[in-house]
Amino acid sequence: MKKRFFGTDGIRGEANKWPMTAETALHLGMAAGTYFKRHNQSNLVIIGKDTRRSGYMLEFALVSGFAAVGMEVRIIGPVPTPAVGILTRSLRADLGVMISASHNGFADNGIKLFGPDGFKLSDEQELEIEKLLENPEAIKRSPPHQIGQVKSFEDARGRYVEFAKFAFPRGARLDGLRVAVDCANGAAYKTAPWALRELGAEVVEIAVEPNGMNINDGCGSTDLGLLKRKVLERRADIGIGLDGDADRIAIIDDKGNEIDGDQIIAAIARDMVEQGTLKGGAVVTTIMSNLGLEKFLKSIGVELIRTDVGDRQVVAAMREKGCNLGGEQSGHIVSLDYATTGDGLISALLVLGAMSHNGKKSSEILNCFKPAPQIKKNIRYSGTSPLANKEIAKQVEEVKKSLEENGARLVVRTSGTEPLVRLMAEGDDVDYLEKTINSLAKIVSGEK
């Protein structure tokens, strides 16, 4: 059965348009509440959000839905997505909800669900909830005396900060380090500077004034220009860029170089090998990760395991293989020793820990390998993905085979969060890659 509501990372879309409407949120609360009430007795759900204006609309609708089927609700306010996973498990809740569209602009929003173990729901669980969404008569509303109580939970940020700080070496401090942190006017605008300052850093705060519409707007991990300028102007030792819900990270090193998720994974993996804390003998990444990362990990005795795109896929493989480090080139870095999903702040603290262990600058530990050239292009579409067209799919496979015969690599996929076909070619001959991608883009977009 194909999912109608859920994509690769929850439900996402433009706010106030299907499926991201108050009505959907209301019915989702009732359906998810009904599903989890069947499995547990405590009937507690926690709800967090980022700083988008539409978050309030969706939050109140979800609260109404959960309360209507007898779930106790705790509203925790603006917190990073990983905080919801951590707190769901800590509070022994049956379900955690994060309202966020991650790195997207303010006009979009999304709803992500976490199970009682703190991990995002499986495809099977999402399908069961969708069945209830499509079959509302299966939802049993509670009588008046059993309607769920709704309360605010005031200490969510403080608890999360304390959890996150465990990722930094015990007994060590950041005294003497100047750390610039760009919070994207998003969910970490309080927590990230708070944690870094408590550990002794001099913090340069950037994009910490959310107004409901400026999330990810010219700031954060997807737009590093502002962070780079601040790092160089203030001579910071490192610049940390988070996205709107703080589950991903990008870094500017002390020399102003942009550091992506692959290089961050490499630096953390090397430090974990040196500290004897890497589990499973491997690191899990996706098909998008650079060949340079694979070669570097091999040089330090670590296997690279690739999955399909999406942090849920990465986490599933990590749990299956017994690994504690994984992530994506986009900056979703997962450390299962501390969190159940990608966490930008924890990833930053692991990098700072590596700097502390070695007494080296960020530029010395974060440029672990020379990346193989990658050429990327996004093709926006309306309606059905062009890759569903058999003729286009056939031509894509022919181009992929041709690239592989020439020692290169091609990844073509439909985005799970936006109406985009994403193209990526990787190899040594940049001119050849660009020519191939441009030709392929015409095929996918239907140009003659």
Beta strands, then each sheet from edge to edge (+ up, - down):
strand 1: 11-14
strand 2: 44-49
strand 3: 72-78
strand 4: 95-99
strand 5: 108-114
strand 6: 150-152
strand 7: 178-182
strand 8: 202-206
strand 9: 238-242
strand 10: 249-253
strand 11: 258-259
strand 12: 282-286
strand 13: 303-307
strand 14: 325-327
strand 15: 333-335
strand 16: 374-380
strand 17: 409-414
strand 18: 420-426
sheet 1: 1+ 5- 4+ 2+ 3+ 6+
sheet 2: 8+ 7+ 9+ 10- 11+
sheet 3: 12+ 13+
sheet 4: 14+ 15-
sheet 5: 16+ 18- 17+
end
